[in-house]
């Protein structure tokens, strides 16, 4: 795959965006409802502080995802991508909540680290996308490659933000299996998404991208 499908095709894609956002909301509210509508003896063991933190994390993620889709994403989102990508992320949110809301451990330092990772990842993802969106909207920047702000540290810094926030949220669930999620995301970014994205950027921007790629990391600032 030499470039991301539909990367160069612009479209509002209102239907797929509404479907993705609605699915996220359904998964989040469904997990909360299943947890707290169960008999008291089944959910009593859950830590109240952890429950509040996890619900807040998922709510913030859904709000951020909706804002990103409807404000920042200008390319066409095909229905298959909405079903596949959106479906998987919604399933992750559902599973994180369903397992984490009943975890009995009180909030401890390890959880505070997870919360800090989540906050950092959310900030990196939104701040990087917002600064690029503002820069791209200026007429003098049309057709140019954005290499400023957080993107000066990594050419896929928004993906790095996703890894941090899902890693932090996985820690907060206190479910060992959830560590598979950020690991799988990292492998997908490194082996599939980033090579395809870089190929597209190289074809579109030529020497401008080559110079940018030589001086920046792919994903993790200063490391990779």
N, CA, C and O of each residue as an XYZ file, in Angstrom:
896
protein
N       0.857     -1.192      0.000
C       0.000      0.000      0.000
C       0.888      1.234      0.000
O       1.582      1.491      0.984
N       0.881      2.000     -1.079
C       1.783      3.127     -1.228
C       1.287      4.386     -0.552
O       2.081      5.266     -0.220
N      -0.015      4.485     -0.343
C      -0.541      5.662      0.336
C      -1.850      5.313      1.009
O      -2.472      4.298      0.696
N      -2.259      6.151      1.925
C      -3.510      5.897      2.616
C      -4.675      6.096      1.659
O      -4.704      7.065      0.900
N      -5.624      5.189      1.695
C      -6.781      5.313      0.841
C      -7.583      6.558      1.213
O      -7.759      6.871      2.390
N      -8.061      7.255      0.193
C      -8.899      8.435      0.328
C      -8.162      9.617      0.992
O      -8.791     10.612      1.352
N      -6.832      9.505      1.151
C      -6.103     10.563      1.840
C      -6.241     11.900      1.123
O      -6.375     12.941      1.765
N      -6.208     11.873     -0.205
C      -6.268     13.130     -0.941
C      -7.664     13.574     -1.308
O      -7.822     14.650     -1.884
N      -8.686     12.796     -1.000
C     -10.061     13.098     -1.397
C     -10.790     13.796     -0.261
O     -10.897     13.260      0.842
N     -11.289     14.993     -0.535
C     -11.978     15.778      0.485
C     -13.480     15.473      0.466
O     -14.091     15.343     -0.595
N     -14.052     15.365      1.657
C     -15.484     15.124      1.773
C     -15.908     15.354      3.217
O     -15.168     14.996      4.133
N     -17.099     15.951      3.448
C     -17.569     16.125      4.830
C     -17.851     14.799      5.535
O     -17.711     14.713      6.755
N     -18.246     13.760      4.786
C     -18.481     12.416      5.352
C     -19.328     12.481      6.627
O     -18.986     11.862      7.634
N     -20.415     13.219      6.580
C     -21.244     13.426      7.769
C     -21.792     12.104      8.307
O     -21.764     11.865      9.514
N     -22.291     11.248      7.412
C     -22.861      9.981      7.857
C     -21.883      9.119      8.641
O     -22.188      8.724      9.767
N     -20.711      8.815      8.076
C     -19.740      8.017      8.816
C     -19.290      8.668     10.122
O     -19.080      7.976     11.118
N     -19.142      9.978     10.125
C     -18.705     10.667     11.348
C     -19.776     10.573     12.437
O     -19.457     10.349     13.605
N     -21.023     10.740     12.062
C     -22.115     10.603     13.030
C     -22.181      9.169     13.540
O     -22.404      8.935     14.728
N     -21.987      8.215     12.640
C     -22.043      6.803     13.035
C     -20.929      6.465     14.028
O     -21.173      5.774     15.017
N     -19.713      6.944     13.776
C     -18.591      6.672     14.675
C     -18.852      7.267     16.049
O     -18.686      6.593     17.066
N     -19.263      8.539     16.078
C     -19.518      9.206     17.355
C     -20.644      8.521     18.123
O     -20.549      8.328     19.335
N     -21.706      8.157     17.415
C     -22.845      7.494     18.057
C     -22.440      6.139     18.620
O     -22.888      5.752     19.699
N     -21.589      5.417     17.888
C     -21.132      4.106     18.355
C     -20.298      4.247     19.616
O     -20.447      3.462     20.552
N     -19.417      5.248     19.648
C     -18.622      5.481     20.851
C     -19.520      5.762     22.055
O     -19.307      5.225     23.142
N     -20.520      6.606     21.847
C     -21.445      6.934     22.936
C     -22.204      5.697     23.396
O     -22.385      5.478     24.594
N     -22.642      4.896     22.440
C     -23.385      3.678     22.774
C     -22.519      2.708     23.563
O     -22.981      2.114     24.538
N     -21.271      2.543     23.152
C     -20.368      1.620     23.855
C     -20.087      2.105     25.275
O     -20.099      1.316     26.220
N     -19.834      3.405     25.418
C     -19.545      3.941     26.742
C     -20.730      3.848     27.680
O     -20.598      3.372     28.808
N     -21.890      4.301     27.220
C     -23.081      4.273     28.077
C     -23.536      2.839     28.327
O     -24.060      2.529     29.397
N     -23.337      1.965     27.341
C     -23.721      0.567     27.518
C     -22.919     -0.105     28.619
O     -23.469     -0.848     29.432
N     -21.607      0.158     28.645
C     -20.759     -0.432     29.681
C     -21.130      0.091     31.062
O     -21.170     -0.665     32.033
N     -21.400      1.390     31.143
C     -21.799      1.976     32.436
C     -23.130      1.395     32.889
O     -23.291      1.048     34.059
N     -24.070      1.290     31.984
C     -25.392      0.763     32.337
C     -25.302     -0.695     32.788
O     -25.914     -1.075     33.787
N     -24.544     -1.508     32.059
C     -24.404     -2.915     32.439
C     -23.772     -3.069     33.811
O     -24.138     -3.957     34.580
N     -22.811     -2.188     34.113
C     -22.125     -2.269     35.405
C     -23.037     -1.880     36.557
O     -23.130     -2.606     37.547
N     -23.707     -0.748     36.439
C     -24.459     -0.215     37.571
C     -25.912     -0.686     37.630
O     -26.620     -0.409     38.599
N     -26.352     -1.394     36.596
C     -27.690     -1.964     36.665
C     -27.666     -3.401     37.172
O     -28.714     -4.010     37.385
N     -26.450     -3.944     37.365
C     -26.320     -5.307     37.873
C     -26.629     -5.321     39.368
O     -26.632     -4.268     40.006
N     -26.890     -6.500     39.933
C     -27.142     -6.581     41.377
C     -26.042     -5.918     42.194
O     -24.871     -5.963     41.820
N     -26.417     -5.307     43.299
C     -25.481     -4.531     44.114
C     -24.245     -5.329     44.505
O     -23.140     -4.786     44.523
N     -24.417     -6.604     44.817
C     -23.269     -7.387     45.271
C     -22.240     -7.594     44.170
O     -21.095     -7.941     44.459
N     -22.627     -7.386     42.904
C     -21.692     -7.574     41.804
C     -20.866     -6.333     41.522
O     -19.744     -6.454     41.030
N     -21.380     -5.142     41.814
C     -20.626     -3.935     41.492
C     -20.147     -3.175     42.723
O     -19.488     -2.143     42.597
N     -20.475     -3.682     43.918
C     -20.105     -2.977     45.138
C     -18.594     -2.879     45.298
O     -18.090     -1.929     45.898
N     -17.859     -3.873     44.755
C     -16.416     -3.911     44.974
C     -15.659     -2.850     44.189
O     -14.493     -2.585     44.479
N     -16.297     -2.246     43.208
C     -15.611     -1.262     42.394
C     -15.194     -0.037     43.200
O     -15.923      0.411     44.085
N     -14.013      0.502     42.887
C     -13.512      1.701     43.546
C     -14.212      2.924     42.982
O     -14.190      3.152     41.772
N     -14.838      3.718     43.859
C     -15.575      4.894     43.391
C     -14.659      5.872     42.656
O     -15.021      6.400     41.605
N     -13.472      6.108     43.217
C     -12.538      7.014     42.560
C     -12.135      6.536     41.179
O     -12.036      7.333     40.246
N     -11.901      5.230     41.044
C     -11.529      4.661     39.748
C     -12.688      4.765     38.767
O     -12.494      5.059     37.588
N     -13.906      4.519     39.272
C     -15.076      4.618     38.402
C     -15.236      6.024     37.841
O     -15.490      6.195     36.649
N     -15.088      7.029     38.694
C     -15.206      8.419     38.250
C     -14.119      8.738     37.219
O     -14.392      9.354     36.188
N     -12.883      8.311     37.509
C     -11.772      8.607     36.610
C     -11.958      7.937     35.244
O     -11.725      8.565     34.212
N     -12.374      6.676     35.232
C     -12.539      5.963     33.966
C     -13.685      6.534     33.138
O     -13.557      6.709     31.926
N     -14.802      6.821     33.797
C     -15.930      7.405     33.063
C     -15.549      8.761     32.491
O     -15.924      9.088     31.365
N     -14.803      9.558     33.262
C     -14.345     10.862     32.785
C     -13.410     10.701     31.589
O     -13.506     11.446     30.614
N     -12.507      9.726     31.670
C     -11.570      9.494     30.566
C     -12.300      9.134     29.274
O     -11.975      9.656     28.208
N     -13.277      8.248     29.369
C     -14.012      7.831     28.179
C     -14.868      8.980     27.647
O     -14.950      9.181     26.436
N     -15.505      9.730     28.542
C     -16.324     10.863     28.111
C     -15.475     11.909     27.393
O     -15.877     12.439     26.358
N     -14.310     12.201     27.943
C     -13.405     13.165     27.310
C     -12.931     12.647     25.957
O     -12.841     13.403     24.990
N     -12.629     11.355     25.898
C     -12.178     10.794     24.627
C     -13.261     10.922     23.550
O     -12.969     11.308     22.419
N     -14.493     10.601     23.897
C     -15.583     10.685     22.918
C     -15.779     12.132     22.457
O     -15.982     12.380     21.269
N     -15.719     13.080     23.386
C     -15.865     14.493     23.026
C     -14.728     14.934     22.113
O     -14.955     15.638     21.129
N     -13.507     14.520     22.438
C     -12.355     14.864     21.608
C     -12.463     14.233     20.223
O     -12.174     14.880     19.217
N     -12.879     12.974     20.173
C     -13.007     12.283     18.895
C     -14.032     12.977     18.003
O     -13.804     13.151     16.806
N     -15.167     13.374     18.592
C     -16.197     14.066     17.817
C     -15.667     15.401     17.290
O     -15.885     15.751     16.131
N     -14.972     16.135     18.149
C     -14.410     17.423     17.732
C     -13.385     17.232     16.617
O     -13.375     17.988     15.645
N     -12.535     16.237     16.754
C     -11.531     15.966     15.726
C     -12.185     15.602     14.403
O     -11.792     16.106     13.351
N     -13.181     14.727     14.455
C     -13.842     14.281     13.234
C     -14.537     15.426     12.508
O     -14.377     15.587     11.298
N     -15.304     16.218     13.244
C     -16.133     17.234     12.602
C     -15.419     18.550     12.329
O     -15.884     19.342     11.510
N     -14.300     18.798     12.998
C     -13.586     20.066     12.811
C     -12.271     19.877     12.056
O     -11.991     20.619     11.115
N     -11.469     18.904     12.452
C     -10.127     18.781     11.906
C     -10.027     17.865     10.687
O      -9.230     18.130      9.787
N     -10.816     16.798     10.642
C     -10.699     15.820      9.559
C     -11.459     16.305      8.330
O     -12.681     16.445      8.357
N     -10.726     16.557      7.260
C     -11.327     17.046      6.020
C     -11.398     15.979      4.933
O     -12.137     16.125      3.960
N     -10.627     14.906      5.101
C     -10.611     13.866      4.078
C     -11.874     13.023      4.133
O     -12.621     13.052      5.111
N     -12.091     12.282      3.076
C     -13.233     11.379      3.022
C     -13.037     10.201      3.966
O     -11.968      9.591      3.996
N     -14.074      9.884      4.736
C     -14.063      8.699      5.589
C     -15.063      7.700      5.006
O     -16.271      7.900      5.135
N     -14.589      6.643      4.377
C     -15.509      5.654      3.802
C     -16.229      4.871      4.889
O     -15.774      4.818      6.032
N     -17.342      4.272      4.532
C     -18.123      3.531      5.519
C     -17.372      2.330      6.075
O     -17.548      1.976      7.241
N     -16.532      1.697      5.250
C     -15.790      0.545      5.758
C     -14.815      0.968      6.853
O     -14.595      0.233      7.817
N     -14.233      2.157      6.698
C     -13.308      2.640      7.716
C     -14.042      2.984      9.008
O     -13.548      2.727     10.106
N     -15.241      3.576      8.857
C     -16.047      3.890     10.039
C     -16.429      2.613     10.780
O     -16.395      2.563     12.009
N     -16.797      1.574     10.012
C     -17.217      0.310     10.633
C     -16.040     -0.417     11.268
O     -16.158     -0.946     12.374
N     -14.900     -0.445     10.573
C     -13.752     -1.204     11.067
C     -13.026     -0.450     12.181
O     -12.924     -0.940     13.305
N     -12.524      0.740     11.865
C     -11.769      1.504     12.851
C     -12.623      1.967     14.015
O     -12.259      1.793     15.178
N     -13.780      2.566     13.684
C     -14.679      3.026     14.739
C     -15.205      1.891     15.582
O     -15.343      2.017     16.799
N     -15.503      0.763     14.919
C     -16.006     -0.396     15.656
C     -14.990     -0.931     16.645
O     -15.348     -1.293     17.766
N     -13.728     -0.985     16.245
C     -12.687     -1.502     17.137
C     -12.473     -0.578     18.335
O     -12.390     -1.042     19.472
N     -12.383      0.724     18.082
C     -12.156      1.658     19.186
C     -13.340      1.651     20.144
O     -13.154      1.695     21.360
N     -14.543      1.598     19.612
C     -15.717      1.516     20.478
C     -15.681      0.271     21.344
O     -16.036      0.319     22.522
N     -15.252     -0.850     20.762
C     -15.132     -2.080     21.534
C     -14.095     -1.968     22.640
O     -14.274     -2.519     23.727
N     -13.007     -1.250     22.361
C     -11.979     -1.031     23.372
C     -12.531     -0.199     24.529
O     -12.318     -0.533     25.695
N     -13.237      0.878     24.208
C     -13.822      1.720     25.252
C     -14.795      0.918     26.119
O     -14.800      1.047     27.343
N     -15.613      0.093     25.473
C     -16.578     -0.746     26.188
C     -15.860     -1.710     27.127
O     -16.233     -1.846     28.292
N     -14.831     -2.373     26.614
C     -14.110     -3.368     27.410
C     -13.341     -2.731     28.560
O     -13.314     -3.270     29.666
N     -12.711     -1.573     28.299
C     -11.986     -0.876     29.354
C     -12.926     -0.530     30.505
O     -12.596     -0.738     31.673
N     -14.092     -0.003     30.164
C     -15.044      0.377     31.210
C     -15.601     -0.846     31.922
O     -15.661     -0.870     33.152
N     -16.007     -1.856     31.172
C     -16.650     -3.012     31.778
C     -15.722     -3.705     32.767
O     -16.174     -4.191     33.805
N     -14.428     -3.756     32.455
C     -13.491     -4.381     33.375
C     -13.048     -3.455     34.490
O     -12.963     -3.859     35.650
N     -12.765     -2.204     34.132
C     -12.209     -1.278     35.106
C     -13.195     -0.771     36.142
O     -12.795     -0.471     37.267
N     -14.466     -0.668     35.800
C     -15.451     -0.125     36.739
C     -15.680     -1.031     37.948
O     -16.157     -0.575     38.987
N     -15.344     -2.301     37.815
C     -15.525     -3.221     38.946
C     -14.198     -3.569     39.630
O     -14.175     -4.382     40.554
N     -13.093     -2.959     39.184
C     -11.804     -3.221     39.829
C     -11.844     -2.686     41.260
O     -12.186     -1.520     41.461
N     -11.507     -3.492     42.246
C     -11.684     -3.092     43.646
C     -10.576     -2.207     44.206
O     -10.763     -1.584     45.251
N      -9.427     -2.136     43.537
C      -8.297     -1.405     44.113
C      -8.595      0.099     44.186
O      -9.124      0.676     43.236
N      -8.262      0.715     45.291
C      -8.411      2.175     45.385
C      -7.370      2.869     44.512
O      -6.399      2.244     44.087
N      -7.568      4.143     44.247
C      -6.609      4.905     43.453
C      -5.262      4.950     44.171
O      -5.174      5.339     45.336
N      -4.224      4.549     43.455
C      -2.869      4.490     43.993
C      -1.921      5.234     43.055
O      -2.339      5.665     41.980
N      -0.637      5.395     43.445
C       0.304      6.128     42.592
C       0.368      5.633     41.149
O       0.492      6.440     40.228
N       0.287      4.316     40.939
C       0.326      3.785     39.585
C      -0.839      4.311     38.758
O      -0.704      4.533     37.555
N      -1.980      4.510     39.403
C      -3.149      5.041     38.703
C      -2.967      6.521     38.373
O      -3.412      6.992     37.327
N      -2.309      7.247     39.277
C      -2.042      8.660     39.018
C      -1.118      8.817     37.815
O      -1.258      9.760     37.036
N      -0.177      7.894     37.666
C       0.684      7.905     36.485
C      -0.156      7.675     35.228
O       0.033      8.339     34.209
N      -1.091      6.720     35.322
C      -1.981      6.461     34.191
C      -2.809      7.681     33.829
O      -2.987      7.990     32.651
N      -3.315      8.378     34.845
C      -4.104      9.576     34.590
C      -3.252     10.659     33.936
O      -3.710     11.339     33.018
N      -2.020     10.823     34.401
C      -1.120     11.819     33.811
C      -0.791     11.473     32.357
O      -0.735     12.358     31.503
N      -0.575     10.186     32.080
C      -0.338      9.765     30.698
C      -1.556     10.062     29.826
O      -1.428     10.516     28.689
N      -2.733      9.799     30.378
C      -3.964     10.066     29.626
C      -4.092     11.554     29.313
O      -4.397     11.925     28.179
N      -3.861     12.404     30.307
C      -3.965     13.852     30.113
C      -2.937     14.327     29.090
O      -3.254     15.115     28.199
N      -1.692     13.836     29.226
C      -0.638     14.232     28.292
C      -0.980     13.806     26.866
O      -0.819     14.584     25.926
N      -1.454     12.568     26.706
C      -1.809     12.080     25.382
C      -2.957     12.850     24.775
O      -2.944     13.151     23.582
N      -3.958     13.173     25.587
C      -5.099     13.940     25.094
C      -4.663     15.328     24.647
O      -5.091     15.818     23.602
N      -3.804     15.960     25.451
C      -3.316     17.294     25.096
C      -2.503     17.253     23.808
O      -2.710     18.070     22.911
N      -1.578     16.300     23.720
C      -0.732     16.201     22.527
C      -1.573     16.000     21.278
O      -1.346     16.648     20.257
N      -2.551     15.095     21.363
C      -3.390     14.812     20.201
C      -4.192     16.022     19.759
O      -4.197     16.361     18.576
N      -4.869     16.676     20.692
C      -5.728     17.806     20.336
C      -4.915     19.038     19.972
O      -5.226     19.711     18.990
N      -3.871     19.347     20.751
C      -3.071     20.542     20.483
C      -2.369     20.458     19.136
O      -2.307     21.444     18.401
N      -1.841     19.286     18.812
C      -1.137     19.144     17.531
C      -2.095     19.283     16.359
O      -1.785     19.962     15.380
N      -3.261     18.645     16.451
C      -4.240     18.728     15.375
C      -4.784     20.155     15.226
O      -4.999     20.631     14.112
N      -5.000     20.825     16.350
C      -5.535     22.189     16.303
C      -4.540     23.152     15.668
O      -4.913     23.960     14.817
N      -3.273     23.069     16.078
C      -2.271     23.981     15.515
C      -2.096     23.745     14.020
O      -1.936     24.699     13.259
N      -2.126     22.485     13.593
C      -2.021     22.198     12.155
C      -3.239     22.711     11.409
O      -3.116     23.254     10.311
N      -4.417     22.541     12.000
C      -5.649     23.004     11.369
C      -5.619     24.518     11.153
O      -5.976     25.002     10.079
N      -5.195     25.259     12.170
C      -5.128     26.715     12.070
C      -4.109     27.136     11.007
O      -4.370     28.030     10.202
N      -2.943     26.476     11.017
C      -1.887     26.794     10.063
C      -2.333     26.515      8.630
O      -2.096     27.323      7.732
N      -2.977     25.373      8.420
C      -3.420     24.987      7.080
C      -4.510     25.909      6.538
O      -4.662     26.053      5.325
N      -5.267     26.531      7.440
C      -6.371     27.392      7.011
C      -5.892     28.721      6.419
O      -6.656     29.413      5.746
N      -4.641     29.073      6.667
C      -4.107     30.334      6.131
C      -3.813     30.172      4.640
O      -3.181     29.196      4.236
N      -4.267     31.122      3.819
C      -4.083     31.009      2.359
C      -2.632     30.813      1.937
O      -2.361     30.076      0.988
N      -1.696     31.462      2.629
C      -0.294     31.365      2.234
C       0.310     29.990      2.499
O       1.404     29.690      2.022
N      -0.396     29.155      3.255
C       0.119     27.824      3.580
C      -0.525     26.703      2.776
O      -0.222     25.529      2.987
N      -1.400     27.061      1.867
C      -2.075     26.047      1.057
C      -1.050     25.258      0.247
O      -0.189     25.837     -0.417
N      -1.152     23.927      0.310
C      -0.247     23.074     -0.450
C       1.113     22.877      0.170
O       1.996     22.278     -0.444
N       1.295     23.375      1.386
C       2.584     23.225      2.069
C       2.472     22.193      3.191
O       1.382     21.917      3.693
N       3.606     21.635      3.571
C       3.665     20.627      4.625
C       3.833     21.302      5.986
O       4.711     22.147      6.159
N       3.005     20.935      6.935
C       3.099     21.508      8.280
C       4.161     20.767      9.074
O       4.092     19.548      9.235
N       5.151     21.514      9.573
C       6.253     20.903     10.319
C       6.530     21.644     11.622
O       7.596     21.476     12.213
N       5.598     22.449     12.068
C       5.830     23.300     13.233
C       5.176     22.716     14.483
O       4.629     21.614     14.456
N       5.242     23.481     15.589
C       4.602     23.066     16.833
C       5.073     21.704     17.300
O       6.259     21.386     17.212
N       4.156     20.908     17.790
C       4.504     19.569     18.262
C       4.968     18.656     17.141
O       5.682     17.682     17.380
N       4.564     18.971     15.917
C       4.994     18.156     14.784
C       6.471     18.367     14.448
O       7.014     17.658     13.601
N       7.116     19.314     15.087
C       8.556     19.485     14.893
C       9.350     18.451     15.683
O      10.543     18.270     15.437
N       8.707     17.774     16.626
C       9.353     16.738     17.433
C       9.124     15.349     16.878
O       9.961     14.465     17.057
N       8.017     15.146     16.214
C       7.680     13.854     15.616
C       6.699     14.115     14.479
O       5.762     14.899     14.628
N       6.917     13.460     13.349
C       6.032     13.727     12.217
C       4.676     13.034     12.353
O       3.779     13.253     11.540
N       4.530     12.198     13.381
C       3.225     11.598     13.675
C       2.955     11.738     15.172
O       2.596     10.775     15.848
N       3.132     12.936     15.661
C       2.996     13.196     17.097
C       1.575     12.939     17.584
O       1.378     12.599     18.750
N       0.577     13.096     16.709
C      -0.803     12.814     17.103
C      -1.009     11.330     17.403
O      -1.780     10.980     18.297
N      -0.319     10.451     16.656
C      -0.386      9.017     16.946
C       0.284      8.711     18.288
O      -0.187      7.865     19.048
N       1.376      9.402     18.565
C       2.054      9.235     19.848
C       1.116      9.619     20.990
O       1.105      8.966     22.034
N       0.335     10.672     20.792
C      -0.657     11.061     21.796
C      -1.674      9.961     22.039
O      -2.075      9.721     23.178
N      -2.094      9.289     20.966
C      -3.037      8.176     21.117
C      -2.434      7.050     21.952
O      -3.111      6.466     22.798
N      -1.166      6.753     21.711
C      -0.511      5.697     22.484
C      -0.465      6.041     23.963
O      -0.715      5.185     24.812
N      -0.147      7.292     24.273
C      -0.082      7.704     25.672
C      -1.447      7.608     26.342
O      -1.558      7.084     27.451
N      -2.477      8.104     25.684
C      -3.786      8.131     26.348
C      -4.377      6.738     26.505
O      -4.987      6.442     27.533
N      -4.208      5.879     25.508
C      -4.729      4.516     25.657
C      -3.883      3.706     26.635
O      -4.400      2.841     27.342
N      -2.573      3.992     26.674
C      -1.731      3.341     27.665
C      -2.113      3.752     29.071
O      -2.191      2.914     29.969
N      -2.354      5.052     29.266
C      -2.773      5.535     30.576
C      -4.123      4.988     30.993
O      -4.320      4.619     32.151
N      -5.057      4.934     30.048
C      -6.384      4.409     30.361
C      -6.309      2.914     30.671
O      -7.026      2.428     31.545
N      -5.447      2.184     29.961
C      -5.271      0.756     30.232
C      -4.750      0.536     31.644
O      -5.197     -0.380     32.335
N      -3.807      1.369     32.077
C      -3.288      1.266     33.437
C      -4.396      1.502     34.458
O      -4.439      0.849     35.501
N      -5.277      2.426     34.155
C      -6.333      2.796     35.090
C      -7.370      1.689     35.274
O      -8.035      1.634     36.308
N      -7.512      0.815     34.289
C      -8.489     -0.273     34.414
C      -8.046     -1.344     35.408
O      -8.878     -2.065     35.960
N      -6.735     -1.449     35.636
C      -6.147     -2.513     36.465
C      -6.467     -3.912     35.920
O      -6.538     -4.883     36.673
N      -6.657     -3.993     34.603
C      -6.862     -5.267     33.939
C      -5.622     -5.553     33.089
O      -5.314     -4.786     32.177
N      -4.910     -6.640     33.376
C      -3.642     -6.915     32.720
C      -3.782     -6.997     31.202
O      -2.903     -6.532     30.476
N      -4.867     -7.580     30.719
C      -5.024     -7.793     29.291
C      -5.100     -6.495     28.503
O      -4.793     -6.479     27.311
N      -5.507     -5.400     29.155
C      -5.679     -4.141     28.423
C      -4.349     -3.593     27.901
O      -4.340     -2.730     27.024
N      -3.231     -4.085     28.433
C      -1.929     -3.665     27.923
C      -1.714     -4.064     26.475
O      -0.859     -3.506     25.787
N      -2.504     -5.045     26.011
C      -2.412     -5.471     24.615
C      -2.825     -4.337     23.679
O      -2.309     -4.231     22.566
N      -3.748     -3.495     24.121
C      -4.304     -2.457     23.250
C      -3.252     -1.444     22.800
O      -3.071     -1.277     21.594
N      -2.546     -0.757     23.713
C      -1.529      0.183     23.229
C      -0.389     -0.498     22.486
O       0.204      0.093     21.584
N      -0.071     -1.755     22.863
C       0.968     -2.492     22.152
C       0.540     -2.761     20.706
O       1.318     -2.558     19.774
N      -0.696     -3.217     20.529
C      -1.204     -3.480     19.184
C      -1.284     -2.193     18.367
O      -0.994     -2.193     17.170
N      -1.679     -1.090     19.020
C      -1.735      0.188     18.330
C      -0.344      0.612     17.875
O      -0.177      1.086     16.751
N       0.660      0.445     18.742
C       2.028      0.827     18.392
C       2.531      0.030     17.192
O       3.156      0.589     16.290
N       2.259     -1.271     17.182
C       2.678     -2.108     16.061
C       1.955     -1.704     14.780
O       2.565     -1.673     13.711
N       0.674     -1.398     14.875
C      -0.085     -0.980     13.702
C       0.444      0.343     13.152
O       0.583      0.510     11.940
N       0.736      1.280     14.052
C       1.304      2.551     13.618
C       2.649      2.338     12.924
O       2.887      2.855     11.832
N       3.527      1.567     13.579
C       4.895      1.410     13.096
C       4.982      0.608     11.801
O       5.796      0.919     10.932
N       4.143     -0.425     11.669
C       4.272     -1.348     10.540
C       3.320     -1.065      9.390
O       3.591     -1.456      8.255
N       2.199     -0.385      9.666
C       1.188     -0.191      8.628
C       0.903      1.287      8.371
O       1.132      1.787      7.270
N       0.407      1.977      9.384
C      -0.094      3.334      9.181
C       1.017      4.321      8.812
O       0.890      5.059      7.835
N       2.093      4.336      9.582
C       3.152      5.316      9.340
C       3.855      5.098      7.994
O       4.063      6.072      7.271
N       4.231      3.862      7.624
C       4.832      3.689      6.291
C       3.911      4.155      5.164
O       4.371      4.773      4.204
N       2.611      3.862      5.276
C       1.673      4.299      4.245
C       1.535      5.819      4.236
O       1.497      6.440      3.174
N       1.462      6.406      5.414
C       1.317      7.859      5.520
C       2.568      8.567      5.004
O       2.473      9.562      4.285
N       3.731      8.055      5.371
C       4.977      8.658      4.914
C       5.121      8.566      3.398
O       5.609      9.500      2.762
N       4.702      7.452      2.821
C       4.765      7.295      1.365
C       3.875      8.334      0.680
O       4.250      8.919     -0.336
N       2.697      8.550      1.254
C       1.790      9.558      0.698
C       2.395     10.957      0.804
O       2.367     11.718     -0.163
N       2.948     11.304      1.985
C       3.531     12.624      2.188
C       4.746     12.835      1.283
O       4.939     13.931      0.757
N       5.564     11.799      1.098
C       6.733     11.907      0.230
C       6.313     12.163     -1.213
O       6.926     12.968     -1.914
N       5.254     11.466     -1.654
C       4.782     11.652     -3.027
C       4.176     13.044     -3.219
O       4.302     13.628     -4.295
N       3.530     13.570     -2.202
C       2.859     14.861     -2.336
C       3.811     16.041     -2.161
O       3.713     17.031     -2.886
N       4.735     15.939     -1.200
C       5.559     17.102     -0.862
C       7.015     16.986     -1.309
O       7.750     17.971     -1.235
N       7.449     15.821     -1.766
C       8.772     15.670     -2.338
C       9.901     16.017     -1.392
O       9.963     15.512     -0.271
N      10.804     16.891     -1.852
C      11.997     17.233     -1.086
C      11.664     17.913      0.233
O      12.433     17.820      1.191
N      10.519     18.599      0.292
C      10.111     19.237      1.546
C       9.889     18.186      2.637
O      10.278     18.375      3.790
N       9.257     17.079      2.249
C       9.055     16.002      3.217
C      10.361     15.278      3.519
O      10.608     14.909      4.667
N      11.199     15.067      2.508
C      12.480     14.382      2.724
C      13.318     15.109      3.767
O      13.895     14.479      4.654
N      13.387     16.432      3.664
C      14.143     17.219      4.634
C      13.511     17.106      6.028
O      14.218     16.965      7.026
N      12.211     17.167      6.083
C      11.475     17.049      7.350
C      11.712     15.685      7.990
O      11.932     15.593      9.198
N      11.668     14.620      7.178
C      11.834     13.259      7.698
C      13.239     13.036      8.236
O      13.419     12.276      9.188
N      14.235     13.680      7.648
C      15.621     13.482      8.099
C      15.870     14.095      9.477
O      16.756     13.638     10.199
N      15.119     15.101      9.844
C      15.394     15.804     11.100
C      14.377     15.533     12.206
O      14.474     16.120     13.284
N      13.407     14.658     11.962
C      12.401     14.372     12.988
C      12.239     12.865     13.196
O      12.569     12.061     12.325
N      11.733     12.514     14.348
C      11.405     11.111     14.631
C      10.118     10.731     13.920
O       9.322     11.595     13.553
N       9.919      9.430     13.729
C       8.679      8.968     13.112
C       7.487      9.088     14.058
O       6.433      9.605     13.687
N       7.671      8.603     15.279
C       6.550      8.470     16.187
C       6.865      9.005     17.593
O       6.208      9.926     18.078
N       7.870      8.418     18.228
C       8.231      8.803     19.593
C       9.361      9.839     19.547
O      10.446      9.516     19.063
N       9.152     11.051     20.025
C      10.197     12.072     19.943
C      11.525     11.590     20.521
O      11.585     11.042     21.622
N      12.586     11.810     19.746
C      13.972     11.502     20.122
C      14.307     10.025     20.138
O      15.476      9.669     20.283
N      13.323      9.154     19.995
C      13.569      7.711     20.088
C      13.302      6.967     18.790
O      14.136      6.175     18.350
N      12.152      7.211     18.171
C      11.793      6.447     16.981
C      10.945      7.298     16.031
O      10.545      6.823     14.968
